[in-house]
Amino acid sequence: MDKSFPLSGFGSAALHAGHKQDPLYAHVTPIYASSTFVYDEAEQGMRRFSGEEEGYIYSRWGNPNFTEAENKIAALEAFALKDESGNHLQLKALLHSSGMAALSSLMMGNLKKGDKILSHYSLYSGLEELITKVLPEFGVEAIISDLRDLNKAKEAIKANPGIKLMHLETPANPTLNCVDIAELTKLAKEKNILVSVDNTFASPYLQQPFKYGVDFVFHSTTKFLNGHGTAIGGVLIGKDLQRMKGPVTKTQRILGGNSNPFDAFLLTQGLKTLELRMERHCSNGMAVAKFLEKHPAVEKVNYNGLESHPDHKVAVKQMKHPGAMMSFELKNGKQAGIDFMNKLKMCIRTVSLGTAETILCHPASMTHYAIPKEEKEKYGITDGLIRLSVGLENVQDILNDFDQALR
Ligand SMILES: Cc1ncc(COP(=O)(O)O)c(C=O)c1O
């Protein structure tokens, strides 16, 4: 694409941003399945290692398939945003082998012994374990609060001068709690605290945290960005280009959490249809939530798009649409949940989310099975709770499947 042609739409950027003409004129960037890259002469190797000449060296450090996906994601997170000087916002993305690998680079690349992380109590369980069990072994402490309450956030910041990073996951897995990115970022910036946002549930089409001055955005690309459930991956995106190209890149390379060319290729293909998919995910999501809310077998629906959700106002304020993730509680508890799951005929019983198909999981018996009952219930995860990622099917088929399974 001619770089002088300004793209006015997010969908066009999803298709064209990040793509470079292939030297052999392939339309789609081929899979560069090569662990290493060659030099015309020894001096060229020297120039590449010293950074004097751009070019690939070794696929743990970079690969054309990673670059395409990274640049596309950076363009989408920055779409139509400006930096403090009024110029188009520049971001640097680093693709990883999984979401957890990208979160490890975020933590290990920015924190040192004695630092503290502030976060909300509802978090993806893997990250919760990383910050409350693994990082304390290295002298980094986690402060967990209810960040939906700005007074509690203020108190935590005042009581803990060592807080270096505020990590927000909104909407959060699996409770769909939402926290106010703009207000929390303002509080953090008064104390020079770095802010990172897990944007996995929203995608950049629904929510652009850099608009509010955050420092990092993170995605498990395994979910909506890939969109088809074909590869595990994670991406860390930052606006401080020096920090991203310096200590964060160094940490990623040393920890070895790089992606691989095939998964990066699959991610790039999935990203191209992000806008179309998210529109359909969200309109189906709203229809499913309204159907469940009225169903006599359903006790409660947790969906940010419903006015009954406690974080509805925050979700509407910072998201284009409320998304495709929800959870619901059946009236007859655990057995009703198991019966419902077993009766499904089209929708799929599995963990993960953000796939083209509608998928459901039962946290009490799957993702959160190891967490004690009292602990789970503190976070709203009851035995009969079903988590749902609404897919792209014709919505009537999703409703028909639920209707027969609820009977
Ligand atoms: C919100 C959120 N963040 C992070 C992760 C971790 O990502 P991955 O499984 O790709 O390592 C997940 C995975 O489910 C998630 O849902």
The ligand as a MOL file (V3000), in Angstrom:
LIG
                    3D

  0  0  0     0  0            999 V3000
M  V30 BEGIN CTAB
M  V30 COUNTS 16 16 0 0 0
M  V30 BEGIN ATOM
M  V30 1 C -7.7690 -11.7460 30.2410 0
M  V30 2 C -6.6470 -12.7300 29.9940 0
M  V30 3 N -5.3740 -12.3120 30.1370 0
M  V30 4 C -4.3420 -13.1590 29.9360 0
M  V30 5 C -4.5370 -14.4770 29.5610 0
M  V30 6 C -3.3480 -15.3850 29.3400 0
M  V30 7 O -3.1620 -15.6010 27.9670 0
M  V30 8 P -2.5660 -16.9660 27.3100 0
M  V30 9 O -3.4920 -18.0810 27.6870 0
M  V30 10 O -2.5440 -16.6580 25.8500 0
M  V30 11 O -1.2000 -17.1670 27.8910 0
M  V30 12 C -5.8480 -14.9330 29.3830 0
M  V30 13 C -6.1040 -16.3350 29.0090 0
M  V30 14 O -7.2190 -16.8280 29.1380 0
M  V30 15 C -6.9320 -14.0320 29.5940 0
M  V30 16 O -8.2170 -14.4130 29.4450 0
M  V30 END ATOM
M  V30 BEGIN BOND
M  V30 1 1 1 2
M  V30 2 1 2 3
M  V30 3 2 2 15
M  V30 4 2 3 4
M  V30 5 1 4 5
M  V30 6 1 5 6
M  V30 7 2 5 12
M  V30 8 1 6 7
M  V30 9 1 7 8
M  V30 10 2 8 9
M  V30 11 1 8 10
M  V30 12 1 8 11
M  V30 13 1 12 13
M  V30 14 1 12 15
M  V30 15 2 13 14
M  V30 16 1 15 16
M  V30 END BOND
M  V30 END CTAB
M  END
